[in-house]
Amino acid sequence: MDLSRTSNDKKLSICKWYFRVGFLFLPIVWAINTIWFFSEAFRKPAYEEQKQIRKYVIFSGIGSVVWIVIIIAWVFSFQLNRAAWGEFADSISFIIPLGRA
């Protein structure tokens, strides 16, 4: 996405929209928001909307990191305890692995 030809108001609008969409349990949107607008928020010369863009970029980055940690913790916990959880683990598994029962 080329932000250089976009007005500052439109940049703020897009950044805010991506931040709000991230609340629909889509941490990848927060990560994209952080990557796309990082330069606008921290490296460009100051302009009026930059303070708000910076706020959304910071919160998007924090939100995506928190979600990544939660997802990694869940995967790690599930992989370690899948056999011990028995039928419950089978019911939430997409693919039931063969092997140890």
N, C-alpha and C positions, 0 to 999 in steps of 0.2 A: 504494500500500500504506500503510495507516494503522498506524504503529508505536506510536501513543500508547496503544492498548488492549492491547498485547502485553506480557507480563511480560519482565523483563530477561533471564531464562534463555532464554526463547524467542527473543528478539532475537539473543542470542549464538549460539544454535543455528542460526538462519536465516543469519546472517552467515557463520558457519563453513561451512555447507553450500554457500552460493553460492561461497565462496572455493575450496572443493575441486572443485566442478563446473567452475570456470574452468580447471582443469588438463586438462580434456578438449578442449583447443584451442578453447575458447569465450571469447575475450576480451570479448565483449559481456556475458557474465555478470559478469565482473570490473568492467566499467564500471557496470553496474546496481547491483552491490553497493556500489561507491564512492558512487554518487549517493544511493541509498536510505539508507545508514547514515552518511553524512558528518555530518549533524546530530547523530545519536546519539553519534558518536565525539568530536566536537569542540565542540559548542555546548550540550549539555545539562549540568545539574549532575552532578558526579561520583557514580558508583555503582560497585559492585564489579566488574561485568562490562565496564565501559566500557574499561578498559585493553586487554583482549583484543579487543574490537570495534574499537578504534582500530588495533591491529596488523593485523587482517584488512583494514580499510579502506585503510590505507596500502599494504599489499602488493598488494591488488586494484588500486589506482590505478596503482602502478608496473607491474604485470603488463599491464594494459590499454594503458598508454602504450607499453611495449616492443613489444607485439604490433601496435599501430597503426603504429609506426615500421617494423617489419619488413614489414608488408603494403604500406605506401606505398613502401618501397624496392623491393620485389618488383615492384609494378605499374609503377613508374617504369623500372626496369631492363628489364622485359619489353617495355614499349611502345617503348623506345628501340632495343632489340636484336632485336625480333621478326623482321624481315626478314633480318638477318644470321644468325640461328640456323637458318634454313632448315627442314628437315624436322622437326627436334626441336621447334621452335616450333609447327609445324602439328600435331604429335601431341599437344601439351599444350593446344592452343587449343580452346575450345568452338565458337567461330565463326571461320571462316577468312575474313579480310577480302579483298575483291577489290582489285586495283590492282597496285602495284609488286611484282615477283617477285624 
